[in-house]
């Protein structure tokens, strides 16, 4: 049974429909990439899934209809690392991370904080610093740390490499690989760097103009002419028929 099942998802901004009735699924433990050009509907899809945008269609999580509000969806086990990070700049690193656990009432928050900091040693050294002084890469790490403090079953990331230096991007994806290796988490990744996304993901969907234009295992999509020429920067003459 799929962890997340989406049927006929439509997302509108007033009179403009950004997502046109798409269907997709994620099985538990998978990493699934969602690729596509700017304006394809990727961010709208993620924001609709977490409840930040109104949508129509059927969304099931763990076999049950998903809650109506963002609070219900986070409590059920969804988390979003948004495009642009959206951290709280005036709060400390520690306060930002603990915001991810605001719906939790168990006694393991401190333990999870220590485990999270093992993934992000730079953050561990700056726990009492305000988030505003962090570099862009550190802020991205902070946004991921905040999300996983909620113990999500489904972690959604919107453009985690945006605006980061190549070295920092490598560090971010190293953390994501460690999360996958540790198990107990499913990832839906929206990412402009198709090469990195397809090498992390098991499957992928290609969105174009609010519709799914292509889908399949990552290994197959890496070999597809459209993906290689448009998203991987390989000249058409170099692509085998």
N, C-alpha and C positions, 0 to 999 in steps of 0.2 A: 504494500500500500504506500502511496506517495505521502511524503510529509506535507508538501504543499501542492495543491491542485487548483489551477486557475482556468476557468472556462468563460469565454465571451467577455473578457475584461474591456471595458470602455471607460476612458477618462476624458473629461471635457474641461475646458477653460471658457466658461460662458458659452458662446455659440460655436466655439472652435473645438472640434474633437481631436485630441492628441493621440489617443490609442484606440484602435478600431476593432475591438472584439477579438483580442488574442487569446489563445489557449497555450498553456505550458504547465510543466510540473517539475518538482524536485523530489527525488527520493532521499530518504534519510542517509546522511553521511556523504552525500555528493557535493562536489563543487561544480556549479553551473555558471558559465559566463553568458552575459547578455551584451552583444556587440552592436555597433551601428553608428552612423554619422550623427553629428549634432542635430537635434530636432527630431530624432527617430522615435522618441517616446520612452526612452530607457529610464530617465529620471522620473518621469511621470508615473511609470509603472511601479517603481520602488516606493514612491511617496503614496501612491494609492494602496499598495500592500500594507504599509505601516499605518494607514488611516489618516494621512495628512492631506489627501485630496479625495473628494467624493468620486465614487466610481459606481458602475453597474456591472453586472455579471455575477458569477458564482466563484467564491474563494473558499476553499476548504483547507484547514490546517489540522493535521493528524486525524483526518477522516471526519472532522466536524466543521460546520459552518463557522467561519471566523467571526470574532467579536466585531461590534459596530464601531468602537472607538479605538483611538491609538492606545489608550491605557489598557484596554482589554487585550489588545493584540500584543503589547509588550509583556503583559502578565502571562499570556499564553506561551511566550517563548520566541517572539520576533524582536530583532534589534536592527537598527539602521545606523550606519556610519555615513552621514550625509555628505554630498558634494560641498566643498568649502569648509568642512569639519564642524563648524557651528559650536565650538567650545565656548566656555564662559571665561572670557579673558580676565575679568576682575577677580575670579576665584583662583585659589591655589591649585596646583597639580593634584594634590590629594583630594581636595573638594570636588574637582571635576571628575575624577575617577569614581568617587563614591556616589556621585549623582546617578551613575549607571545602576546602582543598587537601590534606588529610592523606593521601589515597590517591594523590596525584600524585607522580611522580618525574622529571618532565621539567624542562627548564631555563628554562621560560617563566613560572614562578610569579611572579617579581619583576615581569616585564613586565605580567602579568595583574593583579597587585596595583595597579600604577600606573593601568592602564586602569579598574579598578573604582573607584578613588578619584576619578577624573574624574567618575564618575556621582554620587558622594557627597562633595561638597566639605566638608561639615561634619565628616565622619569624617576626612578628610585632615588637618584642623586639630587633631584630637584623638587621633592615632594612639597616643600613649603614655599616654593617660588610661585609667583603669579603666572598664570598661563600666557599672559601677554608677552612675557620675555622669552618664550620658547621660539625656536626656529620653526620654519614651516614643516620640516620633517618631524620634529618633536611634537608639534601640534597634531599632526596626522596620527602619530603613535598614540597620543593622548585620546583622540577620538575613538580609536579602536579599543584602547584599554577601558574607556568608559562603557563602550557597548558590551564588551564581554563580561563586565562585572554584573550584568543582569542575568548571567547564565543562559544566554539564548540558545535555543535549539536551531534557529535559523538566523544567521548573521548576513545582512545585506550591506554591501559596500558600494558606494557611488563614486567612481573615479578616484580611488585611493592614491593613484600616482600623479594626479594633476598638480602641476606647478612645482614638482620636486626634482632635485638633482638626481642623476642616474644612480649614484651611490646610495642615496636615501631610498629610492624606489626599490633597489635590491634588498635593502634591509626590511622594508615593509612587506615585500613578498616572502622573505625568509620567515617573518613572523606568521604570515598566513599559512605557510607550509607547516610550521610547527603546530599551529592550531588544528590543522587537518590531521596531522599525524597523531595528535593526542586523542582524537576521536570525539564523539558526542556532540558534533556540531556540523551543520550543513551550511554551505555558503552560496549565496547568489551574488555574483560579481559583475558590476557594470564597469567597464574599463575601456578607455580609448586605445591603450597599448594592447592591441590584439595578440601580438606574439606572446607577451607575458601572460595574458589572460588564458589563452588556449593551452599554454604549457602547465598552468596550474589546474585548470578545469578538466573535468571528465567529459562534459558535454557543453554545448553552446547553442544559443539562439541568436540569429542575426535579425535585427529589427531595421526596417526601412519605412519611413513615412507612417509610423504607427501600426505596422503590420509585420508579422513574422515572415521574412523572405526565405529563410533557410534555417535548418536545425540539424543536429546530429552529433556524433562523437567528435571530440576535439581533434583527434588524429585525422579524421576524414575532412574536417573543415579546413585544417591547415593545408591540406592538399588541394582544396577546391580553388579553381581559377579565380572566382570572384573575390574570395577572401585574400588570396595571395597577392593579387594585383592591386586591390583597393585598400586593404588594411595591413598587409605585411610589407608593402613597398617593393614587391618583386615585379620586374617588368614582365609584361605579357609574353614577350618573346622567350623569356626564360622558363615559362610555365609549360610543362609537358601536357599534351592533349589527353 
